[in-house]
């Protein structure tokens, strides 16, 4: 089943960005919109997801649900040999 589409939107782009989109579209024999949708999906999957995760973590930290750094380090390294003692 195809993904439902939104209403059309208008976006002004810097000329060099549009030239790049047109160049890639021509190479792939695709429409501009296909290139733009892929670029936006990649952005949202990477940096966009990072920003959403960061906002969620900040919200959770605001509720007091945090662990002190020393406590976290102790929990992560519990049972591990100390740095510098490996191989001795």
C-alpha positions in Angstrom: 0.0 0.0 0.0 1.3 3.4 -0.9 2.1 6.0 1.7 -0.6 8.7 1.8 0.6 12.1 0.5 0.3 15.5 2.1 -1.0 18.6 0.5 1.6 20.1 -1.8 4.1 22.5 -0.2 6.2 25.3 -1.7 9.8 25.6 -0.7 12.4 28.2 -1.9 15.8 26.6 -2.2 19.2 28.2 -2.8 20.1 27.9 -6.4 23.1 25.6 -5.8 20.9 23.2 -3.8 18.4 23.0 -6.6 21.1 22.5 -9.2 22.4 19.5 -7.1 18.9 18.1 -6.9 18.4 18.5 -10.6 21.8 16.9 -11.4 21.1 13.8 -9.2 17.5 13.6 -10.6 18.9 13.5 -14.1 21.5 10.8 -13.2 18.9 8.6 -11.7 16.1 9.5 -14.2 13.9 10.5 -11.3 11.8 13.6 -10.5 12.9 16.3 -8.2 10.3 15.4 -5.6 11.7 11.8 -5.4 15.2 13.2 -4.6 13.9 15.7 -2.1 11.7 13.1 -0.3 14.7 10.7 0.0 16.9 13.5 1.3 14.4 14.5 3.9 13.8 10.9 5.0 17.6 10.4 5.4 17.8 13.6 7.4 14.9 12.6 9.7 16.4 9.1 10.2 19.8 10.6 11.2 20.0 14.1 12.6 16.3 14.4 13.0 16.1 11.3 15.1 19.0 12.4 17.2 17.3 15.7 18.0 14.0 13.9 18.9 15.9 11.5 21.2 17.8 14.4 22.8 14.5 16.3 23.4 13.0 13.1 25.0 16.1 12.7 27.2 15.9 16.3 28.3 12.3 15.9 29.2 13.0 12.8 31.2 15.9 14.5 33.0 13.5 17.3 33.9 11.5 14.8 35.8 14.5 13.9 38.0 14.9 10.5 36.4 18.7 10.7 36.1 21.8 8.8 37.2 24.9 10.6 38.4 28.0 10.2 36.1 30.1 8.4 38.8 27.3 5.9 39.5 26.9 5.2 35.8 30.6 4.7 35.3 30.7 2.3 38.3 27.8 0.3 36.9 29.4 0.1 33.5 32.8 -0.9 34.7 31.7 -3.2 37.5 33.7 -6.4 37.2 36.0 -5.1 34.5 39.8 -5.0 35.1 41.1 -1.5 35.6 42.8 0.2 32.7 46.5 -0.5 32.7 46.2 -3.8 34.5 45.3 -5.9 31.4 48.1 -8.2 30.4 50.0 -7.9 33.6 
